[in-house]
Amino acid sequence: MKQITMLAIAAAAMGALIACGPAAQAKGCIKGAIVGGVAGHYAGHHGVLGAAAGCVIGRHEAKKHAREKAQHQNTGQAPSK
């Protein structure tokens, strides 16, 4: 029963974060949160901590990718994959 309650709280918190945050900031966060939550769950039942860390890392990577893409567009070169 405790797991169901924690899952409901986590789902409500994620829903509130998604609903309140601007779309530009969510780029990379959702995918990172999903991956981090799953990894945290299997690494010792720390899914919420993993989701938070995944969100931060996902946003960082998305911003880095967008910055690189903008830089390549300014120079006229195609971004490397």
ABEGO torsion letter per residue (X at the ends): XAAAAAAAAAAAAAAAAAAABBAAAABGAAAAAAAAAAAAAAAGGBAAAAAAAAAAAAAAAAAAAAAAAAAAAAAGBBBBX
